[in-house]
């Protein structure tokens, strides 16, 4: 059996809406390059942030 990676070894990104960092998830394995937002809530709020600027 393969060794598990520790959470600190996983890639991270910064969410442009809330500014928090988020870590790679298994469900994002195929589309990690396309993931921009940390959550569904931030994805929905992206237009509100752009309208305020």
C-alpha contacts under 8 A as a table, 3 or more apart, distances in Angstrom:
res1	aa1	res2	aa2	distance
5	X	9	X	6.38
5	X	10	X	7.35
6	X	9	X	5.51
6	X	10	X	7.20
7	X	10	X	5.54
10	X	23	X	6.48
10	X	24	X	6.05
11	X	23	X	5.97
11	X	24	X	5.63
12	X	21	X	6.45
12	X	22	X	5.47
12	X	23	X	4.39
12	X	24	X	6.02
13	X	21	X	5.45
13	X	22	X	5.55
13	X	23	X	6.63
13	X	36	X	7.86
14	X	19	X	5.88
14	X	20	X	5.59
14	X	21	X	4.26
14	X	22	X	6.27
14	X	37	X	7.96
14	X	38	X	7.89
15	X	18	X	5.83
15	X	19	X	4.99
15	X	20	X	5.56
15	X	21	X	6.11
15	X	22	X	7.14
15	X	36	X	6.36
15	X	37	X	5.05
15	X	38	X	5.64
16	X	19	X	5.47
16	X	36	X	7.42
16	X	37	X	6.89
17	X	37	X	7.32
17	X	42	X	5.97
17	X	43	X	7.98
17	X	45	X	7.31
17	X	46	X	6.17
17	X	49	X	6.88
18	X	42	X	7.04
20	X	38	X	7.86
21	X	38	X	7.67
22	X	38	X	5.82
24	X	28	X	6.79
24	X	29	X	7.72
24	X	32	X	7.29
25	X	28	X	5.34
25	X	29	X	6.78
26	X	29	X	5.18
27	X	30	X	7.63
28	X	31	X	5.26
28	X	32	X	5.17
28	X	35	X	7.49
29	X	32	X	5.77
31	X	34	X	5.35
31	X	35	X	6.49
32	X	35	X	5.23
37	X	40	X	7.44
37	X	42	X	5.98
37	X	43	X	5.67
38	X	42	X	6.59
38	X	43	X	7.77
39	X	42	X	5.34
39	X	43	X	6.34
40	X	43	X	4.97
40	X	44	X	6.22
41	X	44	X	5.22
41	X	45	X	6.23
42	X	45	X	4.92
42	X	46	X	6.14
43	X	46	X	5.44
44	X	47	X	7.07
45	X	48	X	5.26
45	X	49	X	6.49
46	X	49	X	5.31
46	X	50	X	6.44
47	X	50	X	5.11
47	X	51	X	6.14
48	X	51	X	5.16
48	X	52	X	6.35
49	X	52	X	5.34
49	X	53	X	6.70
50	X	53	X	5.45
